[in-house]
Amino acid sequence: MPAAKQQKSRIENFLYTGKDWDFDTLKRSLDAIEEIAVEEMGLDVYPNQIEVITAEQMLDAYSTVGLPLMYKHWSFGKSFVRNESMYRKGDTGLAYEIVINANPCISYIMEENSITMQVMVMAHAAFGHNHFFKNNHLFQQWTDASAILDYMQYARDYIAQCEERHGLDAVEAILDAAHAIRENGVDRYTRIPTKSEAELKSRDARRLDHERDNYNDLWRTLPPLDDSETPEKEEQQRKAALATRLGLPESNLLYMLEKQSPVLDGWQREILRIVRTTAQYFYPQKQTKVMNEGCACFCHYEIMNRLYDKGLIGDGAMLEFIDYHSRVIAQPSFDSRGYGGLNPYALGFAMMQDIKRICEEPTDEDREWFPDISGCNKTMHVLKDAWRNYRDESFILQFLSPHLIRKFRLFQVHDDSNEETLLVNAIHNAQGYRSIRRALSKSYTVTAMELDIQVVGAAMDDDRTLTLKHMMHDQIPAKSSEARRVLEQVRVLWGFDVVLLTEDAATGEILDGLKCTNEGVAKINTEEESEAAELCLV
């Protein structure tokens, strides 16, 4: 066959040519992507719903944290104006896509994109992110993809009704306060069901029976306790019982305020529940940013290459894809203007590619560091197991290789605020690789990303002071100005004075304290307040 006819026949097999697209082309491309993703790669995904939107709608989706249904709040409008202004000036671009962890999985793509970009985005979001959402253990434990859209519709309608009944200002005041602490309004651990009052009384009775049965007459020879000690002990026991009843210490501030605040009405408590449910929905995404983006980038890279190998896209489309892909996974150097730390797309994709290399073409170093997977030739099996069972912290600790540490030129610097100089204490040797991996993994822990604040005391039958404790890690304090503003918002929800103590998590020493009253926020005597708080934890 003449070369011209071969070329014509090859082009006729392409899913598309040029940059323009229509919905038939999108459907053909989506079907081809799905065949590779599901049948060849073995991905397990929710049904897909592709939404084509404008740039303005993409900006709007940014502003409402990416959910298609959201209640109204002034902060979303402020975010929209800021993002739009930066976009119009050319200071920032728009995301290629937004994907919703729902069943069906909703992927937003912009109508301004070229067809190659649309194909890349569908492979990235509709199959990469989709598979991760459906299979990762954190999303399975903490989110319900089939219910989130119905719940957000309920939340939007409920808050709109509250605005009609109670006024816009009253609703915004509650939302402002709830938004201020929503990062500390999630359940980080599986909640233990609260025991009923009857169960607690039965448990106390059994404990008394056990003590009575094991009573030793020898103790009768001891002198009786001084009467002056009894009231103090009873007070201590009473506060301990109160802490037990309230479930203290409690790390979910919104839950505590929703259930125990002395001043909130029913509709206000429901708004707190809505805000913390929304925050809980996003909780797994914060802990899996590197893995989630790495999974999606790996999937779109493999799918686009398979489309090219099967003759479904041409050289021009492949070169365009490589340009887009390279921008996504670019890692700016530390001294560049756009540097903002490690790019999660770059690190995630590099780790997925590195695992593939270890599985298929391992070196002696790989066999030493990863004996279980080196040369197994089961790349997708290993990756899907990692995508299912790990989060960023554990994934980096388990799979970051010396090869990748050298490629990213990583090293560890010991930064002690008490010292005048910095110390490079981990370089590219066996000990250094492990130290670098541990240090990088630690930076993706929950305590490194969010302040560890717990409710440790609540004087329910006294002056009703609420006591919070900030567990300070790695000598990194909370910003004083932010802490003061947040305390003011917590007081709005609690209705009475609020105390915030800062404790060094390593030594247990109380370092600082703030108290919010009607007059404002001021520093306090931390020794007195910490002693009062400790009585609640006996």
Buried (B, 14 or more C-beta within 10 A) or exposed (E): EEEEEEEEEEEEEBBBBEEEBEEEBBEBBBEBBBBBBBEEBEBEBBEBBBEBBEEEBBBBBBBBBBBBBBBBBEEBEEBBEBBBEEBEEEEEEBBBBBBBBBBBBBBBBBEEBBBBBBBBBBBBBBBBBBBBBBBBBBBBEBBBBEEBBEBBBBBBEBBEEBBEEBEEEBBBBBBBBBBBBBBBBBBBEEEEEEEEEEEBEEEEEEEEEEEEEEEEEEEEEEEEEEEEEEEEEEEBEEBBBBBEBBBBBBBBBBBBBBBBBEEBEEBBBBBBBBBBBBBBBBBBBBBBBBBBBBBBBBBBBBBBBBBBEBEBBBEEBBEBBEEBBEEBBEBBEEEEEEEEEBBBBBBBBBBBBBBBBBBEEBBEBBEEBBEEBBBBEEBBEBBBEBBBBBBBBBBBBEBBBBBBBEEBEBBBEEEEEEEEEEEEEBBEEEEBBBBBBBBBBBBBBBBBBBBBBBBBBBBBEEEBBBBBBBBBBEEEEBEEEEBBEBBBBBBBBBBBBBBBBBBBBEEEEBBBBBBBBEEEBEEBEBEEBBEBBBBBBE
